Amino acid sequence: MTKLSNILHNKLVITSIGLILLPLIVTTLIYPVLTWSLETKYKTDITEELKRTIFKQSEITYQQIQKLSYTLKTCDPGTQAKITDLERANFTIDYLGWINNDKTICTSRPYLNNTKYNNKFNVTSRQQWFPDAFLLEVKLLKNHFELAIVTTAPDKTVYAALDLRYLASSIEQCSNCLMLSLPSSDAFQYVDSKIELGGMDIGITFIESNVQHYINNKALTVSLLIALTASLLSTLLIIRLFRRKSFYNELKEAISKSQVKPYFQPIMNSKTRRIHSAEVLARWIVAGKVIPPAQFIPLAESSGLIDDLFFSLYQQTVQYKLKHPEVGNTIYAFNVTPSQIERPSFINKLIAIALFKNELNIAIEITEREPFKDIPRVKRYLKLLSAAGITIKLDDAGTGYGSFSYVQELGFNVLKIDRLFVDTVGKKEVSNEVLEGIIKFSKTANLTMVAEGVETQEQVNYLNQFDVYLHQGYFYAPPLSADDFLHFIRSSVKEQEVVFS
């Protein structure tokens, strides 16, 4: 076990170092991958987002000016205030107003109001958008073009000029990563992609330095978040590993000091009303409190302590018998796993104990928590155990990996019916067909049956009806400490079989 402990310690140290370095490794590996991934899809994502934004804002603007064309009649201060409010509410609008049929202009700009429109705006492109609306490309300055939406009413033409700079900066991912341009501008010849709105192209030119800066920052942020998450998980895992190592050491010490005690649960013969045997359960006592087997048996199995636990319980049982000879010539059966049965060192030691020390009558209950890996080897070993006088029992039959097809082949003497099937007795919504099938099979195979988990008189009566008389469960007694079990024995007959698990 010293060698195993050293191996576990070395593995723990190596694992801990690896987990500490994990965040750095993750950041180093993830950052370039994220950068490449963002570069690959960023521009596509931005284009799609921008397309949605332009379509949405254009339609909102169209609906606003369409409503404006029918609700506002005169160019008074109240009307000018409403136009100003609309411009402020719609961040993409640069200019908003209308031109009456007499060419009089009405806008939010006082210096233009009531002046005559003299066709000074240079419309370089015109596309029909809706039946009552057009998209215009308007040249305002030497190389400054704006997209205008125009709708007509009986008495006026309402327009809204959209500033492409505002549309470009509306992208939440990166507000300074691109420029928008219209076909007649000089910048349009350098566009990276285009968006079509109502037959008019809008060009997108990415500012590469800003794009790269944004991608690098985002990749670094994501990488750090992943690294921090990895660091947190690593810390928790290291703590868990050290706790497991500590728990392993505590369990190892507890086994060596016989602090894991045998508890006995009687198996009764319901026909004679006497003790037939008992199952002995491992209980770890710490500061007067009992640690449930589910908290330490899996660790004992996975760490290689299960054999030490087995033989510790065996030695304690020997001392129990020597101290209390009145328990009689009792059979003590210990739970073993399939992996133990396939381990030559365990089998050799167990046979030596049975043949040469002859301190106890031994039986073993093989659990079904895992499958047998080598059936021929198991068959050979079980024959040797049986020849040494050890009774072979199949525990929790029908609930695990075991198959009834090899029960007789492997030489089992006793079949324990799991409480899962016993619990079906007395429940109208559950069929007893499986339980009755197990009983029928056991009789055909000439196997002794023990029913586990018997808790009610109804279950006792039902099992007796099918000639299953060996019962174990809280109906008779819970698992008992050595002293309580001795008292239980003294109140019954002497010659009994004690079953260990």
C-alpha positions in Angstrom: 0.0 0.0 0.0 3.0 2.3 0.5 3.8 2.0 -3.2 0.1 2.8 -4.1 0.2 5.8 -1.7 3.4 7.1 -3.4 1.8 6.7 -6.8 -1.3 8.5 -5.7 0.8 11.3 -4.2 3.0 11.7 -7.3 -0.1 11.7 -9.6 -1.7 14.3 -7.3 1.4 16.6 -7.5 1.7 16.3 -11.3 -2.0 16.9 -11.7 -1.9 19.9 -9.4 1.0 21.5 -11.4 -0.9 20.8 -14.6 -4.1 22.4 -13.3 -2.2 25.5 -12.1 -0.6 25.9 -15.6 -4.0 25.2 -17.3 -5.2 28.9 -17.4 -1.9 30.0 -19.0 -2.0 27.1 -21.5 -5.7 27.8 -22.3 -5.0 31.5 -22.9 -2.0 30.8 -25.1 -3.9 28.3 -27.2 -7.3 30.0 -27.3 -6.2 33.5 -28.1 -4.9 32.9 -31.7 -7.8 30.5 -32.4 -10.3 33.1 -31.3 -8.6 35.8 -33.3 -8.7 33.7 -36.5 -12.3 32.8 -35.8 -13.4 36.4 -35.3 -11.5 37.6 -38.4 -13.3 34.9 -40.4 -16.8 35.8 -39.4 -16.7 39.3 -38.0 -17.2 41.2 -41.3 -20.0 38.8 -42.3 -21.7 39.4 -38.9 -21.2 43.1 -39.1 -22.7 43.3 -42.6 -25.8 41.3 -41.5 -26.2 43.5 -38.5 -25.8 46.7 -40.6 -28.3 45.4 -43.1 -30.9 44.8 -40.4 -30.3 48.2 -39.0 -30.5 50.1 -42.3 -33.7 48.2 -43.3 -35.3 48.9 -39.9 -34.3 52.6 -39.6 -35.4 53.2 -43.2 -38.8 51.7 -42.7 -39.3 53.6 -39.4 -38.3 56.8 -41.2 -40.7 56.1 -44.1 -43.5 55.5 -41.7 -42.7 58.7 -39.8 -42.6 61.0 -42.9 -45.7 59.3 -44.3 -47.6 60.1 -41.2 -46.1 63.6 -41.2 -47.4 64.3 -44.7 -51.0 64.0 -43.5 -50.9 65.3 -40.0 -48.9 68.6 -40.4 -50.5 71.3 -42.5 -48.9 74.6 -41.7 -45.3 75.6 -41.1 -45.8 77.3 -37.7 -43.6 77.1 -34.6 -45.6 74.2 -33.3 -45.0 72.2 -36.5 -41.3 73.1 -36.4 -41.0 71.8 -32.8 -42.6 68.5 -33.8 -40.2 68.2 -36.7 -37.3 68.8 -34.3 -38.6 66.2 -31.9 -38.8 63.6 -34.8 -35.2 64.4 -35.8 -34.0 63.9 -32.2 -36.0 60.7 -31.8 -34.6 59.1 -35.0 -30.8 59.3 -34.6 -30.2 58.5 -38.3 -32.1 61.6 -39.7 -30.0 64.5 -40.7 -32.7 66.7 -42.3 -36.4 66.4 -42.1 -39.1 68.6 -43.7 -41.4 69.1 -46.6 -41.8 71.2 -49.8 -45.3 72.5 -50.5 -46.7 72.5 -54.0 -45.8 76.2 -54.2 -42.1 75.3 -53.6 -42.2 76.7 -50.0 -39.9 74.8 -47.7 -40.7 73.9 -44.0 -38.0 72.3 -41.8 -36.6 72.5 -38.3 -34.0 75.1 -39.5 -35.5 78.6 -39.1 -33.3 80.1 -41.8 -34.9 77.8 -44.5 -38.5 78.0 -43.5 -40.8 79.7 -45.9 -38.0 80.0 -48.5 -38.5 78.8 -52.1 -37.0 75.5 -53.2 -34.9 76.3 -56.3 -33.8 72.8 -57.3 -30.3 73.5 -55.8 -30.0 69.9 -54.5 -28.2 67.6 -56.9 -30.1 64.3 -57.1 -27.6 61.9 -58.6 -29.8 58.7 -58.4 -33.5 58.0 -57.9 -35.1 54.6 -57.2 -38.8 53.7 -56.6 -39.1 52.1 -53.2 -42.8 52.0 -52.3 -45.7 53.1 -54.5 -45.6 56.5 -52.8 -42.0 56.7 -51.8 -38.6 57.1 -53.5 -35.0 56.6 -52.5 -32.7 59.4 -53.6 -28.9 59.8 -53.7 -28.4 63.5 -53.0 -25.1 65.4 -53.4 -24.8 68.1 -50.8 -21.2 69.0 -50.9 -18.2 68.2 -53.2 -17.9 64.6 -52.2 -20.7 64.3 -49.5 -23.8 62.3 -50.5 -26.8 61.5 -48.4 -29.6 58.9 -48.8 -33.0 60.6 -48.8 -36.4 59.1 -48.5 -39.2 61.1 -50.2 -42.9 60.5 -50.1 -45.6 62.5 -51.8 -49.0 63.8 -50.5 -51.6 65.8 -52.4 -50.3 69.1 -51.2 -46.6 68.5 -50.3 -43.5 66.3 -50.8 -42.0 65.2 -47.5 -38.4 64.2 -47.3 -35.9 62.8 -44.7 -32.2 62.8 -45.4 -30.3 59.9 -43.6 -26.8 60.5 -42.5 -24.7 57.4 -43.4 -22.2 58.3 -40.7 -24.9 57.9 -38.0 -25.9 54.6 -39.5 -22.3 53.3 -39.5 -21.7 54.4 -35.9 -24.9 52.6 -34.8 -23.2 49.2 -34.9 -22.9 48.1 -31.3 -20.0 45.7 -32.0 -17.7 48.3 -33.3 -18.9 51.9 -34.0 -15.8 53.1 -35.7 -14.9 50.0 -37.8 -16.5 51.0 -41.1 -17.7 53.7 -43.4 -20.8 53.7 -45.7 -20.9 55.3 -49.1 -23.3 55.7 -52.0 -22.5 54.8 -55.6 -21.6 58.3 -56.8 -19.0 59.0 -54.1 -15.3 58.5 -54.6 -15.2 56.1 -51.6 -17.6 53.6 -53.3 -14.8 52.2 -55.5 -13.1 50.9 -52.4 -16.0 49.1 -50.8 -15.6 45.7 -49.3 -19.2 44.7 -49.6 -22.6 46.1 -50.6 -26.1 46.3 -49.2 -29.1 46.8 -51.5 -32.0 48.9 -50.2 -34.9 49.4 -52.6 -32.7 49.0 -55.7 -30.0 51.3 -54.4 -26.6 50.0 -53.4 -24.9 51.1 -50.2 -21.2 50.4 -49.9 -19.4 49.1 -46.8 -15.7 49.9 -46.4 -14.0 48.4 -43.3 -11.3 50.4 -41.5 -8.9 47.6 -41.1 -6.8 49.0 -38.2 -9.9 49.6 -36.1 -11.3 46.2 -37.0 -8.1 44.5 -36.0 -7.9 46.4 -32.8 -11.5 45.5 -32.0 -10.9 41.8 -32.8 -7.7 41.6 -30.7 -9.4 43.2 -27.7 -12.4 40.9 -28.0 -10.3 37.8 -28.4 -8.2 38.8 -25.4 -11.3 39.4 -23.3 -12.9 36.1 -24.2 -9.6 34.3 -23.7 -9.2 35.9 -20.2 -12.7 34.9 -19.3 -12.1 31.3 -20.4 -8.8 31.3 -18.6 -10.4 32.6 -15.4 -13.1 30.0 -15.7 -10.5 27.3 -16.2 -8.6 28.7 -13.2 -11.6 28.5 -11.0 -12.4 25.0 -12.1 -8.8 24.0 -11.7 -8.8 25.4 -8.2 -11.9 23.5 -7.3 -10.5 20.4 -8.8 -7.2 20.7 -6.9 -9.2 21.2 -3.7 -11.3 18.1 -4.5 -8.1 16.1 -5.3 -6.5 17.0 -2.0 -9.7 16.3 -0.2 -9.8 12.9 -1.9 -6.2 12.3 -1.0 -6.9 13.3 2.6 -10.0 11.1 2.7 -8.0 8.2 1.3 -5.4 8.6 4.0 -8.2 8.8 6.7 -9.9 5.7 5.3 -6.6 3.8 5.1 -5.8 4.7 8.7 -9.3 3.8 9.8 -9.0 0.4 8.3 -5.6 -0.3 9.8 -6.9 0.7 13.2 -10.2 -1.3 12.9 -12.3 1.8 13.0 -14.5 0.4 10.2 -16.7 -1.9 12.2 -18.9 -4.8 11.3 -22.7 -4.3 11.9 -25.0 -7.3 11.8 -28.5 -7.5 10.3 -30.3 -10.8 11.2 -31.7 -13.1 8.5 -34.7 -14.9 10.0 -36.3 -18.2 9.2 -40.0 -17.1 9.1 -41.1 -20.8 9.4 -39.2 -21.6 12.6 -39.2 -17.9 13.9 -35.5 -18.2 14.7 -32.3 -16.6 13.5 -31.0 -18.3 10.4 -28.0 -16.0 9.6 -27.1 -12.4 9.4 -25.7 -10.0 7.0 -22.8 -7.9 8.4 -22.4 -4.4 7.0 -19.3 -2.2 7.2 -19.8 1.0 9.2 -17.1 3.6 9.7 -17.3 5.2 13.1 -15.8 8.7 13.5 -16.2 10.7 16.7 -19.2 8.5 17.6 -20.9 9.2 14.2 -21.5 6.5 11.6 -20.3 7.3 8.0 -22.6 5.6 5.5 -20.9 2.9 3.3 -21.9 4.9 0.1 -19.4 7.6 1.2 -16.3 5.3 1.5 -16.9 1.9 -0.2 -16.6 3.4 -3.7 -13.3 5.0 -2.7 -12.1 1.7 -1.1 -12.9 -0.1 -4.4 -11.3 2.5 -6.7 -8.1 3.1 -4.6 -7.3 -0.6 -3.9 -8.2 -0.5 -0.2 -11.2 -2.9 -0.6 -9.0 -6.0 0.1 -7.6 -4.4 3.2 -11.2 -3.6 4.3 -12.3 -7.2 3.7 -9.5 -8.8 5.8 -9.9 -6.1 8.5 -13.6 -7.1 8.9 -12.5 -10.7 8.8 -10.0 -10.3 11.7 -12.5 -8.3 13.8 -15.1 -11.1 13.3 -12.5 -13.7 14.4 -11.9 -11.6 17.6 -15.7 -11.3 18.0 -16.1 -15.1 17.9 -13.2 -15.7 20.3 -14.6 -13.2 22.7 -18.2 -14.5 22.5 -18.0 -18.3 21.9 -21.8 -18.5 22.4 -22.3 -17.3 18.8 -21.5 -20.9 17.9 -20.2 -22.4 14.7 -21.4 -19.6 12.5 -20.8 -18.9 8.8 -19.6 -15.4 8.1 -20.1 -14.2 4.5 -18.3 -11.1 3.2 -19.3 -8.9 0.2 -16.8 -9.0 -2.6 -16.8 -7.4 -6.0 -16.3 -9.1 -9.4 -12.9 -7.5 -9.7 -11.8 -9.0 -6.4 -12.9 -12.4 -7.5 -10.7 -12.1 -10.7 -7.6 -11.0 -8.6 -5.3 -14.0 -8.0 -3.7 -12.4 -4.9 -7.1 -12.0 -3.2 -8.2 -15.5 -4.1 -5.0 -17.1 -2.8 -5.2 -15.3 0.5 -8.9 -16.2 1.0 -8.3 -19.9 0.2 -5.3 -20.0 2.6 -7.5 -18.5 5.4 -10.3 -21.0 4.7 -8.0 -24.1 4.5 -5.2 -23.5 7.0 -6.3 -21.0 9.7 -9.9 -22.3 9.8 -10.8 -19.6 12.2 -14.2 -19.0 10.7 -16.7 -20.6 8.4 -16.6 -18.3 5.5 -19.2 -17.4 2.8 -18.9 -14.6 0.2 -21.7 -12.6 -1.5 -20.7 -11.4 -4.9 -22.3 -8.0 -5.8 -23.4 -7.1 -9.3 -22.1 -3.5 -9.4 -19.7 -4.4 -12.2 -19.6 -7.2 -14.8 -17.2 -10.1 -14.8 -14.4 -9.6 -17.4 -13.2 -13.2 -17.6 -15.9 -15.8 -17.0 -13.6 -18.8 -17.5 -11.2 -17.4 -14.8 -14.1 -16.6 -12.5 -15.5 -20.1 -12.9 -12.1 -21.6 -12.1 -11.6 -19.5 -9.0 -15.1 -20.0 -7.6 -14.6 -23.8 -7.9 -11.4 -23.4 -5.8 -13.3 -21.4 -3.2 -16.1 -23.8 -3.1 -13.7 -26.7 -2.7 -12.2 -24.8 0.3 -15.6 -24.9 2.0 -16.7 -21.3 1.1 -20.3 -20.8 0.3 -20.9 -18.7 -2.9 -23.8 -16.3 -3.0 -25.1 -13.9 -5.6 -26.2 -10.7 -4.0 -28.9 -8.3 -5.3 -29.8 -10.8 -8.0 -31.4 -9.3 -11.1 -30.4 -5.7 -10.5 -26.9 -5.5 -11.9 -24.7 -6.9 -14.6 -25.2 -10.6 -13.6 -27.1 -12.9 -15.9 -29.2 -15.8 -14.6 -27.8 -17.8 -17.5 -24.5 -18.3 -15.7 -25.7 -18.6 -12.1 -25.5 -22.4 -12.2 -22.4 -22.4 -14.5 -20.4 -20.4 -11.9 -21.6 -22.5 -9.0 -23.6 -20.2 -6.8 -25.3 -21.8 -3.8 -27.5 -19.0 -2.6 -29.4 -16.3 -4.5 -30.4 -13.1 -2.6 -33.6 -11.5 -4.0 -33.1 -7.8 -4.1 -35.5 -5.5 -2.1 -36.4 -3.9 -5.4 -38.5 -6.9 -6.2 -39.7 -7.5 -2.7 -41.1 -4.0 -2.6 -43.5 -4.8 -5.3 -45.5 -7.0 -2.9 -48.7 -5.2 -1.8 -48.5 -2.5 -4.5 -51.4 -2.7 -6.8 -49.8 -0.6 -9.6 -46.8 -2.9 -9.8 -46.7 -6.5 -11.1 -45.1 -9.3 -9.1 -44.3 -11.3 -12.2 -40.5 -10.6 -12.0 -40.4 -11.6 -8.4 -42.3 -14.8 -9.0 -40.0 -15.5 -12.0 -36.9 -15.2 -9.9 -38.4 -17.6 -7.3 -39.4 -20.1 -9.9 -35.9 -19.9 -11.4 -34.2 -20.4 -8.0 -36.3 -23.5 -7.3 -35.6 -25.0 -10.7 -31.8 -24.3 -10.2 -32.0 -25.7 -6.6 -30.7 -22.5 -5.1 -31.4 -21.4 -1.5 -33.2 -18.1 -1.6 -32.9 -15.1 0.8 -35.4 -12.2 0.4 -33.9 -8.8 1.2 -35.7 -5.6 2.3 -38.6 -7.4 4.1 -40.5 -4.7 6.0 -44.2 -5.7 6.3 -46.2 -8.7 7.4 -47.9 -8.7 4.0 -44.5 -9.3 2.4 -43.7 -12.1 4.9 -47.0 -13.9 4.1 -46.5 -13.5 0.4 -43.0 -15.0 0.5 -44.0 -17.8 2.8 -46.7 -18.7 0.2 -44.0 -19.3 -2.3 -41.8 -21.3 0.2 -39.3 -18.4 0.6 -38.7 -18.6 4.3 -35.3 -16.8 4.7 -36.0 -13.1 5.2 -33.9 -10.1 6.0 -35.1 -6.5 6.6 -36.4 -4.0 9.1 -39.5 -6.1 9.8 -37.2 -8.2 12.0 -34.3 -5.9 12.9 -32.1 -3.1 11.5 -28.3 -3.5 11.2 -27.0 -4.0 14.8 -23.6 -3.2 16.4 -21.6 -6.1 17.7 -23.0 -5.7 21.3 -26.6 -5.4 20.1 -26.3 -8.3 17.8 -24.9 -10.5 20.6 -27.9 -9.6 22.7 -30.1 -10.5 19.7 -28.3 -13.9 19.4 -28.7 -14.7 23.1 -32.4 -14.2 22.8 -32.6 -16.9 20.0 -31.1 -20.3 19.2 -27.3 -20.8 19.2 -26.4 -22.6 16.0 -27.0 -20.0 13.3 -25.4 -18.7 10.1 -24.0 -15.2 10.2 -23.8 -13.5 6.8 -21.2 -10.8 6.4 -21.3 -8.0 3.8 
